[in-house]
Amino acid sequence: MDDDLLVRGGEVVDGTGAPATRADVRVRGGRVVEVGPDLRPDGEPTLDAAGAYVTPGLIESHTHFDAAVWWDPDCDPMPAHGCTTMVLSNCGLGLAPLRPSEQDHLVDLFAFIEDIPAEAFHLAVPWTWASWGEYRNVAAGHPTAVNTVGFLPHQMLRTWVMGGDAWERAATDAERQQLCAVLDEALTAGALGLSTSVMDTDRDNRLVPSRLADDAELEAMIGVLARHGAVFQYVPRIRQPEFLADIERVATMTSRAGVRLLFAGYQLEEAAAEPRRELEAFLAPWWAEQAPVWANFSVRPSHVNMHFERSIMWSGVAAWHEVVNATPDGKRAVLGDGSWRARARHEWDTCAYTLVPIHAPERLLLIGGPHSGESLADAAARAGVHPSDALADWLLATDLTGNIRTTYRAIDDGAAAELLRSPFSLSGASDAGAHVQMFSGAGDSTYLLAHLVRDAGAVSLEEAVHAVTAKQAGFFGIPDRGVLRPGAIADLAVFALDELDPGTEVQRHDLPGGSWRYSRTPGGYRATVVAGTPTWLDGAATGRRPGTMLARG
């Protein structure tokens, strides 16, 4: 049988936090049937795990592979980093429910916010569904190398019920009832919960539909989540003054209803010590009362590569936002225009918030041109001009081919270890599959294991494995996964700590329509196994696709 296997000679770390034990693992029909020392082969294929650990497959809690699984069912590079399940449709964005009349606009919204070329959506996604349940049925029949689970996204839900009015106003009483009915149907069909955002805007800087939802709408839908025991995934206005108030607004509702809130934006960078202390002080009374307010976080040092084909990064500086989303000829025409340059300088200086650290130009490295690797601060000083003008001059000098790379922001290992141990935290906020021309988010868990466990010794292997397996499966309600025991689905990762490597970013020119993306080199795993079938083995993808879209619970 293709899904029979005997994994021999490894140290089993079962995901519960229990100490590693020397044991073999026997798989029959895609499920673990026996765990114990010195199991005798019974005609099944064998996998040598000598000198390695055998763990449940790793789960990534925040990804955007929604469209990518259709053009890349091998889900590169996730199997090369031990991943067997990834969570989709975060941030209120996804592929369903969707009416044909809304498709172009919502695809452009997803593509813009998550920095994925829109033509890839149109060319590869089949769009043979309307409701979320229909989408899940189609996706479940599409074999992939990694399992997926997904939320019902709020942008799709509001436009499904309200059409164009979703962009303009709060829901009426009748519309709230419809929103709740559609949410109930999706949860019954297996959705993890509802995902939403109050951070995003579209390409024209319009507020996304979820930002028009009032408290009555949110409370009504949280009531539906409570009946199903489902999750509310939420993106507040990260790194903006409203951040804590945004969390308090929804945490008050979800805690009162007993619903798990999973919020984004917990900063672990050493440079973010002060805002982290403010967040910790804010969360302390909630956590003291055991309120189910969960922090979603990443342990990987952050950086981005900013290319100028398209980007959401400049939305807070209108002049530059217009440039990066213009045609190449439009870019060239504007960058040399004196009136545009004056406006750009003014908006740069007065900008209160944008994703690019424009007020720290020493963190922006200019890659390309005669002074490649120079910071924007140094380029501006060398030319004696404003940083905005220095950037415009450099872009013209490279004929738009250069890119910016931000300097790495180191993680506070102690803060990361403390948060990892919290009962109200969830790692794996990697954003893998999104911002594909800015970075590759894959390998979050590999960095956790290679750095925090092996190199820094900040957490034990058992703690780390629990955080990326059983803790994830239990939080989301993913059945029969996350723990390595008889009866569980045989999703497995096999690795030796000294062989792990977080990898480096590499460009792949393989997107539908001819565009490119960042991927990541392999993580050093001996094997990644989904339902008893290896998807990654001995340093290479196997081409097998035993994964499917799972239902919650």
LINZITA-V299880 format. One record per backbone hydrogen bond with DSSP energy under -1.0 kcal/mol. NH is the residue of the N-H (numbers start at 0). CO is the residue of the C=O. E is the energy in kcal/mol with one decimal. If there is no record, write none. Layout:
# LINZITA-V299880
NH;CO;E + NH;CO;E
This chain:
# LINZITA-V299880
3;0;-1.4 + 4;26;-1.9 + 5;44;-2.0 + 6;24;-3.0 + 7;46;-2.7 + 10;51;-2.3 + 11;20;-3.4 + 12;53;-2.4 + 20;11;-1.9 + 22;9;-2.0 + 23;35;-3.4 + 24;6;-2.4 + 25;33;-3.0 + 26;4;-3.4 + 27;30;-2.7 + 29;2;-2.3 + 30;27;-1.9 + 31;487;-3.0 + 32;25;-2.8 + 33;25;-1.3 + 35;23;-2.0 + 46;5;-2.7 + 48;7;-3.4 + 51;48;-2.2 + 52;494;-3.8 + 53;10;-2.7 + 54;492;-2.8 + 56;490;-2.1 + 57;81;-2.2 + 58;467;-2.6 + 59;84;-2.2 + 61;427;-1.4 + 62;86;-1.9 + 63;431;-3.3 + 68;64;-2.2 + 69;66;-1.8 + 71;67;-2.7 + 74;71;-2.4 + 77;74;-2.4 + 80;77;-1.9 + 81;78;-1.6 + 82;77;-1.9 + 83;57;-2.7 + 84;57;-1.4 + 85;146;-2.0 + 86;59;-2.3 + 87;148;-3.3 + 92;89;-1.9 + 97;129;-2.2 + 101;98;-1.9 + 105;101;-2.4 + 106;102;-2.8 + 107;103;-2.1 + 108;104;-2.0 + 109;105;-2.5 + 110;106;-3.0 + 111;107;-2.6 + 112;108;-2.7 + 113;109;-2.4 + 115;110;-2.0 + 119;116;-1.2 + 121;117;-1.8 + 122;118;-2.2 + 123;119;-1.9 + 124;120;-1.9 + 134;130;-2.0 + 135;131;-2.7 + 136;132;-2.0 + 137;133;-2.2 + 138;134;-2.9 + 139;135;-2.5 + 141;138;-1.6 + 143;546;-1.4 + 144;72;-2.7 + 146;83;-2.7 + 147;547;-2.2 + 148;85;-1.6 + 150;87;-1.4 + 151;192;-2.8 + 153;194;-2.5 + 154;91;-1.6 + 156;152;-2.3 + 157;153;-2.7 + 158;154;-1.9 + 159;155;-2.1 + 160;156;-1.8 + 161;157;-3.4 + 162;158;-1.7 + 164;161;-1.4 + 165;162;-1.7 + 166;163;-1.6 + 167;164;-2.0 + 168;164;-1.7 + 175;171;-2.5 + 176;172;-1.7 + 177;173;-1.7 + 178;174;-3.0 + 179;175;-2.4 + 180;176;-2.0 + 181;177;-2.6 + 182;178;-2.3 + 183;179;-2.5 + 184;180;-2.0 + 185;181;-2.2 + 186;182;-2.5 + 187;183;-2.2 + 188;184;-1.7 + 189;186;-1.2 + 190;185;-2.5 + 191;149;-2.4 + 193;230;-2.0 + 194;151;-2.1 + 195;232;-2.3 + 197;234;-2.7 + 201;205;-2.4 + 204;201;-2.4 + 207;199;-1.5 + 210;207;-1.9 + 211;208;-2.1 + 212;209;-1.2 + 217;213;-2.2 + 218;214;-3.0 + 219;215;-1.9 + 220;216;-2.0 + 221;217;-2.6 + 222;218;-1.7 + 223;219;-1.1 + 224;220;-2.3 + 225;221;-2.4 + 226;222;-1.6 + 227;223;-1.3 + 228;224;-1.1 + 229;224;-2.3 + 230;191;-2.0 + 231;259;-2.7 + 232;193;-2.9 + 233;261;-2.8 + 234;195;-1.3 + 237;235;-1.8 + 239;236;-1.6 + 242;239;-2.0 + 245;241;-2.8 + 246;242;-1.8 + 247;243;-2.7 + 248;244;-2.2 + 249;245;-1.6 + 250;246;-3.1 + 251;247;-2.0 + 253;249;-3.1 + 254;250;-2.5 + 255;251;-1.4 + 256;252;-1.4 + 258;253;-2.8 + 260;291;-2.8 + 261;231;-2.7 + 262;293;-2.7 + 263;233;-1.8 + 269;409;-3.0 + 271;268;-1.6 + 272;269;-1.1 + 275;271;-2.1 + 276;272;-2.3 + 277;273;-2.0 + 278;274;-2.2 + 279;275;-2.9 + 280;276;-2.3 + 281;277;-2.0 + 282;278;-2.6 + 283;279;-1.9 + 286;282;-2.9 + 287;283;-2.4 + 288;284;-1.3 + 289;286;-1.5 + 290;285;-2.7 + 292;290;-2.5 + 293;260;-3.7 + 294;423;-2.3 + 295;262;-2.7 + 296;425;-2.1 + 301;408;-1.0 + 304;437;-2.6 + 305;403;-4.0 + 314;311;-1.7 + 316;313;-2.2 + 320;316;-2.8 + 321;317;-2.3 + 322;318;-1.5 + 323;319;-2.5 + 324;320;-1.1 + 325;322;-2.0 + 330;326;-2.7 + 331;327;-2.3 + 332;328;-2.2 + 333;329;-2.1 + 334;330;-2.6 + 336;333;-2.0 + 340;336;-2.3 + 341;337;-2.0 + 342;338;-2.0 + 343;339;-2.9 + 344;340;-2.4 + 345;341;-2.1 + 346;342;-2.7 + 347;343;-2.3 + 348;344;-2.2 + 349;345;-1.9 + 350;346;-1.0 + 355;312;-1.1 + 357;355;-2.7 + 359;356;-1.8 + 362;359;-2.8 + 363;360;-1.2 + 364;404;-2.5 + 365;373;-3.2 + 366;402;-3.1 + 371;368;-1.3 + 372;365;-3.4 + 373;370;-2.1 + 375;363;-2.7 + 376;360;-1.3 + 378;374;-2.4 + 379;375;-2.5 + 380;376;-2.1 + 381;377;-2.8 + 382;378;-1.9 + 383;379;-1.4 + 384;379;-2.0 + 389;385;-2.5 + 390;386;-2.3 + 391;387;-2.2 + 392;388;-2.9 + 393;389;-2.2 + 394;390;-2.4 + 395;391;-2.2 + 396;392;-2.3 + 397;393;-1.8 + 398;395;-1.2 + 399;394;-3.0 + 400;397;-1.6 + 402;366;-2.1 + 403;305;-2.7 + 404;364;-2.4 + 405;303;-2.5 + 406;362;-1.9 + 408;301;-1.6 + 411;267;-2.9 + 412;410;-1.0 + 415;411;-2.4 + 416;412;-2.5 + 417;413;-2.2 + 418;414;-2.4 + 419;415;-2.5 + 420;416;-1.5 + 421;418;-1.3 + 425;294;-2.9 + 428;296;-2.2 + 429;427;-2.5 + 430;61;-2.3 + 433;430;-2.2 + 434;113;-4.6 + 437;434;-2.5 + 438;434;-2.1 + 446;442;-2.3 + 447;443;-2.0 + 448;444;-2.4 + 449;445;-3.1 + 450;446;-2.9 + 452;447;-1.5 + 453;448;-1.9 + 454;449;-1.5 + 455;450;-3.7 + 457;451;-2.3 + 458;451;-1.2 + 463;459;-2.3 + 464;460;-2.9 + 465;461;-2.2 + 466;462;-2.0 + 467;463;-1.3 + 468;465;-1.0 + 470;465;-2.4 + 472;468;-2.6 + 473;469;-2.7 + 474;470;-1.9 + 475;471;-2.4 + 476;472;-1.5 + 477;472;-2.1 + 483;13;-2.3 + 486;31;-3.7 + 487;484;-2.1 + 488;479;-2.0 + 489;29;-3.0 + 490;488;-2.1 + 491;528;-2.3 + 492;54;-2.3 + 493;526;-2.7 + 494;52;-2.0 + 498;495;-1.9 + 499;496;-1.2 + 500;522;-2.2 + 505;518;-1.7 + 507;516;-3.1 + 509;507;-1.2 + 510;514;-1.8 + 513;510;-2.1 + 516;507;-2.1 + 517;435;-3.0 + 518;505;-3.6 + 520;503;-2.2 + 522;79;-2.2 + 525;493;-2.0 + 526;493;-1.6 + 527;535;-2.2 + 528;491;-2.8 + 529;532;-2.6 + 531;489;-2.5 + 532;529;-2.0 + 534;527;-3.1 + 535;527;-1.6 + 536;539;-2.7 + 537;525;-2.1 + 539;536;-1.1 + 541;534;-2.1 + 546;143;-3.3 + 549;147;-3.1 + 551;189;-1.9 + 552;476;-3.9
